[in-house]
Amino acid sequence: MLRERDYVLLLVGEGMARGEIEKTILELELRNSVILLGQRSDIPLLMSLFDVFVLPSISEGTSMTILEAMACGVPVVASNVGGNPKLIQDGVTGFLFDLKRPDILKQSIHKILTDTSIATSFGRAGRKRVETMFSFEKMLNSYTQIYLELCHVKDV
């Protein structure tokens, strides 16, 4: 069973809700369990510290942070919104959860933190997915194909 002292929540980024988050941390006496890192430029280093990457967005496009986590071999838990389902294969590279089901979010995080085989499997599968589906070369080839189609040029 996980206990509060077994983990630390790192919140990366900056936004208008920071004051409210700080207030909640104090009210719930979580000063030793939650660290607000603010805006950072050392994301690869931070990713190497994570046991799980969580993105509980209400709305999302194509999340570069999910791709960064997967590229670093970090298992991902994310809300089933926007472009997240196109990035994460639920149960293969990470877990997706419905925003109306925070219990599933909690269960998903717990599974990854307590089952190293799931965490390792998701990390490896996520890294492979990024390498094969979202690499620079893949993106370049896709853009080239679009431009060729727009110009009515056959494949080169």
Backbone as CSV, one residue per row, in Angstrom:
resi,resn,N_x,N_y,N_z,CA_x,CA_y,CA_z,C_x,C_y,C_z
1,MET,0.841,-1.189,0.000,0.000,0.000,0.000,0.883,1.249,0.000
2,LEU,0.564,2.180,-0.857,1.323,3.432,-0.905,0.905,4.341,0.238
3,ARG,1.890,4.983,0.833,1.629,5.964,1.875,2.160,7.300,1.391
4,GLU,1.681,8.373,1.985,2.085,9.719,1.562,3.601,9.865,1.531
5,ARG,4.300,9.310,2.502,5.755,9.493,2.564,6.497,8.684,1.502
6,ASP,5.780,7.828,0.771,6.399,7.000,-0.250,6.598,7.727,-1.578
7,TYR,6.027,8.889,-1.733,6.100,9.566,-3.024,6.053,11.079,-2.844
8,VAL,6.480,11.773,-3.898,6.429,13.232,-3.939,5.817,13.615,-5.274
9,LEU,4.908,14.545,-5.245,4.278,15.064,-6.451,5.037,16.312,-6.878
10,LEU,5.584,16.272,-8.098,6.259,17.436,-8.666,5.318,18.066,-9.683
11,LEU,4.977,19.311,-9.467,4.137,20.041,-10.414,5.030,20.992,-11.193
12,VAL,5.097,20.784,-12.502,5.967,21.566,-13.368,5.115,22.501,-14.210
13,GLY,5.522,23.746,-14.303,4.803,24.725,-15.106,4.329,25.869,-14.243
14,GLU,3.772,26.853,-14.895,3.325,28.059,-14.217,1.972,28.445,-14.772
15,GLY,1.145,29.029,-13.941,-0.161,29.451,-14.430,-0.918,30.245,-13.388
16,MET,-2.120,30.643,-13.765,-2.945,31.497,-12.912,-3.424,30.778,-11.648
17,ALA,-3.430,29.456,-11.641,-3.941,28.706,-10.493,-2.893,28.486,-9.410
18,ARG,-1.702,28.990,-9.585,-0.632,28.711,-8.622,-1.017,29.101,-7.189
19,GLY,-1.576,30.271,-7.007,-1.973,30.720,-5.665,-2.961,29.771,-5.012
20,GLU,-3.929,29.327,-5.766,-4.933,28.387,-5.253,-4.294,27.036,-4.921
21,ILE,-3.367,26.605,-5.759,-2.660,25.339,-5.503,-1.834,25.453,-4.229
22,GLU,-1.121,26.562,-4.066,-0.321,26.772,-2.857,-1.206,26.748,-1.615
23,LYS,-2.362,27.398,-1.700,-3.314,27.437,-0.580,-3.795,26.024,-0.237
24,THR,-4.113,25.241,-1.255,-4.589,23.870,-1.034,-3.501,23.007,-0.412
25,ILE,-2.271,23.172,-0.865,-1.140,22.423,-0.301,-1.021,22.709,1.192
26,LEU,-1.133,23.982,1.565,-1.049,24.356,2.974,-2.225,23.803,3.770
27,GLU,-3.440,23.964,3.238,-4.642,23.494,3.931,-4.615,21.987,4.175
28,LEU,-4.105,21.233,3.202,-4.076,19.770,3.316,-2.777,19.259,3.955
29,GLU,-1.937,20.203,4.381,-0.662,19.871,5.020,0.182,18.923,4.160
30,LEU,0.367,19.329,2.905,1.111,18.516,1.945,2.449,19.138,1.558
31,ARG,2.954,20.039,2.390,4.210,20.734,2.064,5.370,19.779,1.808
32,ASN,5.386,18.627,2.456,6.473,17.669,2.272,6.212,16.695,1.127
33,SER,5.023,16.747,0.537,4.654,15.787,-0.499,4.422,16.412,-1.865
34,VAL,4.280,17.728,-1.937,4.007,18.407,-3.205,5.013,19.545,-3.375
35,ILE,5.686,19.543,-4.508,6.666,20.590,-4.799,6.260,21.283,-6.101
36,LEU,6.123,22.600,-6.020,5.810,23.400,-7.214,7.129,23.877,-7.816
37,LEU,7.462,23.345,-8.976,8.743,23.662,-9.609,8.684,24.884,-10.513
38,GLY,7.483,25.307,-10.898,7.368,26.447,-11.787,7.846,26.129,-13.192
39,GLN,8.121,27.186,-13.953,8.588,27.036,-15.330,10.009,26.489,-15.316
40,ARG,10.266,25.472,-16.129,11.588,24.835,-16.139,12.082,24.650,-17.562
41,SER,13.394,24.614,-17.706,13.992,24.336,-19.013,14.763,23.013,-19.015
42,ASP,14.817,22.343,-17.868,15.562,21.088,-17.744,14.628,19.875,-17.724
43,ILE,13.703,19.843,-18.672,12.678,18.798,-18.706,13.271,17.392,-18.829
44,PRO,14.278,17.149,-19.671,14.837,15.785,-19.714,15.341,15.306,-18.349
45,LEU,15.983,16.193,-17.606,16.447,15.830,-16.270,15.264,15.501,-15.363
46,LEU,14.241,16.332,-15.400,13.062,16.088,-14.564,12.389,14.769,-14.940
47,MET,12.259,14.516,-16.242,11.621,13.270,-16.690,12.361,12.051,-16.146
48,SER,13.672,12.162,-16.012,14.449,11.027,-15.506,14.143,10.732,-14.042
49,LEU,13.539,11.677,-13.355,13.181,11.498,-11.947,11.798,10.864,-11.762
50,PHE,10.978,10.911,-12.801,9.577,10.507,-12.670,9.398,8.997,-12.710
51,ASP,8.540,8.495,-11.828,8.079,7.106,-11.896,6.858,7.012,-12.803
52,VAL,6.115,8.097,-12.880,4.935,8.178,-13.741,4.740,9.646,-14.106
53,PHE,4.274,9.885,-15.329,3.954,11.229,-15.788,2.440,11.315,-15.893
54,VAL,1.848,12.337,-15.281,0.394,12.476,-15.264,0.009,13.802,-15.901
55,LEU,-0.920,13.752,-16.858,-1.431,14.961,-17.505,-2.960,14.926,-17.448
56,PRO,-3.543,15.513,-16.395,-4.998,15.476,-16.226,-5.714,16.679,-16.843
57,SER,-5.357,17.018,-18.060,-5.908,18.205,-18.731,-7.403,18.098,-18.964
58,ILE,-8.065,19.238,-18.894,-9.482,19.319,-19.231,-9.641,19.345,-20.749
59,SER,-8.696,19.993,-21.435,-8.656,19.975,-22.898,-7.182,19.936,-23.308
60,GLU,-6.942,19.383,-24.475,-5.553,19.202,-24.910,-5.518,19.058,-26.422
61,GLY,-4.464,19.549,-27.026,-4.222,19.297,-28.441,-3.325,18.077,-28.544
62,THR,-2.258,18.197,-29.301,-1.248,17.144,-29.329,-0.189,17.542,-28.314
63,SER,-0.163,16.842,-27.212,0.688,17.214,-26.094,2.138,16.810,-26.318
64,MET,2.995,17.796,-26.437,4.421,17.514,-26.554,4.962,16.929,-25.260
65,THR,4.371,17.298,-24.126,4.874,16.765,-22.857,4.620,15.265,-22.744
66,ILE,3.500,14.796,-23.289,3.254,13.349,-23.306,4.309,12.667,-24.170
67,LEU,4.571,13.226,-25.339,5.590,12.648,-26.223,6.968,12.683,-25.567
68,GLU,7.283,13.760,-24.857,8.569,13.851,-24.166,8.677,12.769,-23.092
69,ALA,7.614,12.578,-22.318,7.622,11.546,-21.275,7.802,10.166,-21.901
70,MET,7.050,9.890,-22.951,7.149,8.591,-23.610,8.539,8.387,-24.197
71,ALA,9.110,9.428,-24.793,10.453,9.333,-25.366,11.492,9.019,-24.288
72,CYS,11.235,9.466,-23.074,12.140,9.199,-21.950,11.837,7.868,-21.275
73,GLY,10.857,7.129,-21.790,10.526,5.834,-21.219,9.728,5.912,-19.934
74,VAL,9.038,7.028,-19.722,8.239,7.214,-18.512,6.787,6.821,-18.818
75,PRO,6.197,5.929,-18.006,4.795,5.575,-18.228,3.898,6.795,-18.011
76,VAL,2.801,6.859,-18.784,1.947,8.043,-18.797,0.525,7.695,-18.374
77,VAL,-0.072,8.600,-17.595,-1.501,8.568,-17.292,-2.033,9.925,-17.717
78,ALA,-3.058,9.940,-18.568,-3.582,11.210,-19.068,-5.084,11.135,-19.249
79,SER,-5.701,12.297,-19.212,-7.137,12.387,-19.450,-7.434,12.023,-20.901
80,ASN,-8.580,11.425,-21.104,-9.010,10.969,-22.426,-9.680,12.132,-23.166
81,VAL,-8.884,13.147,-23.483,-9.388,14.348,-24.157,-8.474,14.715,-25.312
82,GLY,-9.003,15.483,-26.247,-8.219,16.043,-27.344,-7.369,15.023,-28.064
83,GLY,-6.078,15.335,-28.209,-5.168,14.466,-28.934,-4.546,13.354,-28.095
84,ASN,-4.842,13.324,-26.801,-4.228,12.314,-25.933,-4.461,10.878,-26.402
85,PRO,-5.686,10.508,-26.815,-5.889,9.132,-27.279,-5.128,8.784,-28.553
86,LYS,-4.712,9.781,-29.312,-3.906,9.516,-30.507,-2.455,9.223,-30.138
87,LEU,-2.040,9.685,-28.976,-0.666,9.481,-28.526,-0.525,8.225,-27.672
88,ILE,-1.462,8.048,-26.758,-1.375,6.964,-25.780,-2.265,5.805,-26.205
89,GLN,-1.683,4.614,-26.228,-2.467,3.399,-26.444,-2.838,2.900,-25.050
90,ASP,-4.109,3.055,-24.695,-4.572,2.717,-23.354,-4.255,1.267,-23.017
91,GLY,-3.548,1.074,-21.908,-3.182,-0.265,-21.478,-1.936,-0.820,-22.157
92,VAL,-1.339,-0.041,-23.069,-0.123,-0.485,-23.779,1.035,0.474,-23.501
93,THR,0.807,1.760,-23.728,1.851,2.754,-23.485,1.545,3.620,-22.273
94,GLY,0.376,3.425,-21.692,-0.053,4.206,-20.540,-1.517,3.966,-20.288
95,PHE,-2.095,4.812,-19.444,-3.524,4.717,-19.155,-4.204,6.038,-19.487
96,LEU,-5.414,5.939,-20.027,-6.281,7.089,-20.237,-7.426,7.003,-19.232
97,PHE,-7.901,8.144,-18.782,-9.041,8.148,-17.861,-10.031,9.235,-18.257
98,ASP,-11.278,8.989,-17.971,-12.352,9.943,-18.223,-12.323,10.998,-17.122
99,LEU,-12.470,12.253,-17.483,-12.433,13.343,-16.502,-13.481,13.182,-15.404
100,LYS,-14.563,12.498,-15.704,-15.619,12.292,-14.709,-15.293,11.131,-13.772
101,ARG,-14.119,10.497,-13.971,-13.748,9.324,-13.179,-12.383,9.513,-12.511
102,PRO,-12.286,10.421,-11.535,-11.006,10.595,-10.848,-10.555,9.327,-10.127
103,ASP,-11.499,8.439,-9.829,-11.127,7.157,-9.211,-10.262,6.323,-10.150
104,ILE,-10.534,6.410,-11.455,-9.728,5.688,-12.444,-8.336,6.315,-12.530
105,LEU,-8.256,7.639,-12.446,-6.959,8.319,-12.408,-6.142,7.776,-11.236
106,LYS,-6.740,7.734,-10.067,-6.053,7.240,-8.873,-5.627,5.779,-9.042
107,GLN,-6.503,4.945,-9.546,-6.192,3.520,-9.751,-5.047,3.350,-10.751
108,SER,-5.073,4.146,-11.801,-4.049,4.043,-12.843,-2.673,4.413,-12.302
109,ILE,-2.610,5.503,-11.567,-1.344,5.913,-10.968,-0.864,4.833,-10.002
110,HIS,-1.768,4.333,-9.188,-1.415,3.304,-8.203,-0.871,2.048,-8.889
111,LYS,-1.506,1.622,-9.985,-1.029,0.434,-10.711,0.405,0.606,-11.186
112,ILE,0.690,1.761,-11.752,2.034,2.012,-12.270,3.057,2.082,-11.134
113,LEU,2.687,2.708,-10.032,3.628,2.856,-8.921,3.867,1.558,-8.157
114,THR,2.920,0.634,-8.238,3.055,-0.602,-7.453,3.400,-1.834,-8.287
115,ASP,3.298,-1.733,-9.595,3.603,-2.885,-10.450,4.726,-2.504,-11.412
116,THR,5.938,-2.876,-11.056,7.092,-2.482,-11.879,7.044,-3.090,-13.275
117,SER,6.389,-4.247,-13.423,6.314,-4.838,-14.763,5.434,-3.990,-15.682
118,ILE,4.349,-3.445,-15.154,3.496,-2.549,-15.953,4.261,-1.267,-16.278
119,ALA,4.905,-0.698,-15.274,5.656,0.541,-15.487,6.741,0.349,-16.544
120,THR,7.472,-0.734,-16.449,8.545,-1.016,-17.413,7.982,-1.253,-18.808
121,SER,6.915,-2.028,-18.887,6.292,-2.329,-20.176,5.767,-1.063,-20.846
122,PHE,5.051,-0.232,-20.094,4.526,1.020,-20.643,5.663,1.933,-21.083
123,GLY,6.724,2.014,-20.272,7.860,2.871,-20.616,8.512,2.450,-21.920
124,ARG,8.751,1.163,-22.072,9.375,0.659,-23.298,8.456,0.853,-24.510
125,ALA,7.188,0.508,-24.341,6.236,0.631,-25.450,6.045,2.090,-25.848
126,GLY,6.022,2.981,-24.870,5.875,4.410,-25.167,7.055,4.944,-25.940
127,ARG,8.248,4.566,-25.511,9.464,5.016,-26.214,9.468,4.510,-27.653
128,LYS,9.127,3.247,-27.839,9.088,2.670,-29.186,8.043,3.380,-30.053
129,ARG,6.885,3.690,-29.455,5.824,4.381,-30.208,6.295,5.761,-30.671
130,VAL,6.974,6.481,-29.811,7.484,7.802,-30.195,8.505,7.663,-31.323
131,GLU,9.392,6.689,-31.198,10.426,6.496,-32.213,9.832,6.136,-33.571
132,THR,8.763,5.328,-33.576,8.200,4.874,-34.851,7.111,5.785,-35.407
133,MET,6.349,6.420,-34.525,5.189,7.194,-34.989,5.380,8.710,-34.938
134,PHE,6.271,9.191,-34.080,6.348,10.629,-33.847,7.767,11.178,-33.948
135,SER,8.618,10.487,-34.661,9.995,10.957,-34.824,10.034,12.147,-35.776
136,PHE,11.155,12.845,-35.776,11.342,13.969,-36.689,11.234,13.501,-38.138
137,GLU,11.836,12.344,-38.427,11.807,11.808,-39.792,10.375,11.500,-40.221
138,LYS,9.603,10.926,-39.329,8.195,10.609,-39.629,7.418,11.893,-39.918
139,MET,7.634,12.921,-39.083,6.953,14.194,-39.275,7.367,14.821,-40.611
140,LEU,8.657,14.792,-40.916,9.161,15.360,-42.162,8.546,14.646,-43.368
141,ASN,8.504,13.325,-43.340,7.896,12.556,-44.425,6.420,12.871,-44.587
142,SER,5.707,13.032,-43.464,4.281,13.364,-43.519,4.061,14.734,-44.148
143,TYR,4.876,15.725,-43.724,4.750,17.063,-44.303,5.083,17.048,-45.792
144,THR,6.106,16.322,-46.165,6.490,16.232,-47.576,5.344,15.651,-48.388
145,GLN,4.718,14.609,-47.881,3.597,13.978,-48.588,2.425,14.959,-48.749
146,ILE,2.139,15.726,-47.709,1.061,16.715,-47.786,1.378,17.756,-48.852
147,TYR,2.607,18.278,-48.847,2.994,19.284,-49.828,2.903,18.728,-51.248
148,LEU,3.349,17.489,-51.435,3.281,16.874,-52.760,1.832,16.720,-53.214
149,GLU,0.964,16.330,-52.301,-0.456,16.180,-52.644,-1.076,17.519,-52.973
150,LEU,-0.710,18.557,-52.228,-1.241,19.893,-52.489,-0.775,20.423,-53.845
151,CYS,0.389,20.024,-54.233,0.959,20.466,-55.509,0.583,19.506,-56.641
152,HIS,-0.205,18.503,-56.325,-0.621,17.491,-57.309,0.574,16.786,-57.938
153,VAL,1.586,16.560,-57.150,2.778,15.877,-57.620,2.723,14.454,-57.089
154,LYS,3.088,13.500,-57.925,3.128,12.113,-57.480,4.330,11.902,-56.567
155,ASP,4.285,10.805,-55.819,5.392,10.473,-54.917,6.712,10.516,-55.636
156,VAL,7.711,11.003,-54.943,9.049,11.079,-55.513,9.833,9.868,-55.051
